[in-house]
Amino acid sequence: MLLPLARLWLASASMEPSASRDAEPALEASTSEPEAATLEVDTERSNDASQLQVHTDRVGAAAVQQGLELRVGDDWRRWKIEIRDGSTPEHVNVTLRDRAGHLHTRRLVLDGASTDERSRELAAALALLVEQLEQGTPEPEPLPRPPEPAPSPSSGFIGLGPRLAVGLRRSPAIDGGISVAGGAWLAKEHVQPIAELAWARSTRGALRLDGLRMGAGVLGGASGLGGRVWGGAGALMRVQHAKATAEGSARGWGTNPAIVGGLQYRGPLLVVGAWLGADLMLPPLLARGDGQALRWGIVRPMVTAHVGLRLPPRRTASPRR
């Protein structure tokens, strides 16, 4: 009776250390492998979530990711993709950032009726966009600059009109006549060289004094009101041939400069202008005869008007239909 019990006790005592030694490594293997597997899965999900960020409920993040992987594989993970709602319900805004930090933004239209359809549609668009960016699709060429308007060709004018001058004495000698003038607008229409041929006459009783003046000068100014008006000031240097007639006659040459300010209206064909200034008589001119006297003093305020043609005429734009 005691012998079988002793054998059983010895057998259990001899087996206990070996069982504990076998159980210990088996326990380590069973606990370490699941932890490693769980850590690996969590890391992969965390990386995908950081690479693909969906901030809209119109698409599903998992469906979009699956569609990307089916079309481009792991290439999409080279980009950080953010998806947000657009300005309208059918639009989404997509931002792709590469590893260098360059941003590429797109506005996509999703026509799908369900979330799955829109997710597949978005995945296809993103896959195409990733392929284009990976291939280095060139940026669209900038639009060419509009050509600068060509400078207007130089133009000029020739005109004819009356002129009037008066002396500054108590009984001034008034002279009236005709002036023919021409010129051009140069240096971006800031300089106007001019030439003039004018005739003037004063009378007092039977005494008559005529003067024929010719010369040239230059005015400086600028245009305004879309080029329709030009204004400036300058001087002319002229010579004069004068002739006094009464019972007899006398004639002679002199100089007749002028200081003028000018204002012109310039149409496509017609030019209307006026000069206001002073004629200078160097030396002053005095004519006597039949008990009368006429004097053209050194300074004689004058006004001259011109009406003429623009050369060449400017074409006007035809009315739009």
Buried (B, 14 or more C-beta within 10 A) or exposed (E): EEEEEEEEEEEEEEEEEEEEEEEEEEEEEEEEEEEEEEEEEEEEEEEBEEBBEBEBEBBBBEBBBBBBBEBBEEBBBBBBBBBEEBEEEEEBBBBBBEEEEEEBEEEBEBEBEEBEBBBBBBBBBBBEBBBEBBEEEEEEEEEEEEEEEEEEEEBBBBBBBEBBBBBEEEEBBBBBBBBBBBBBBBEEBBBBBBBBBBBBBBBBEEBBBBBBBBBBBBBEBEBEEEEEEBBBBBBBEBEBBBBBBBEEEEEEEBBBBBBBBBBBEBEEEBBBBBBBBBBBBEEBBBBEBEEBBBBBBBEBBBBBBBEBBBEEEEEEEEEEE
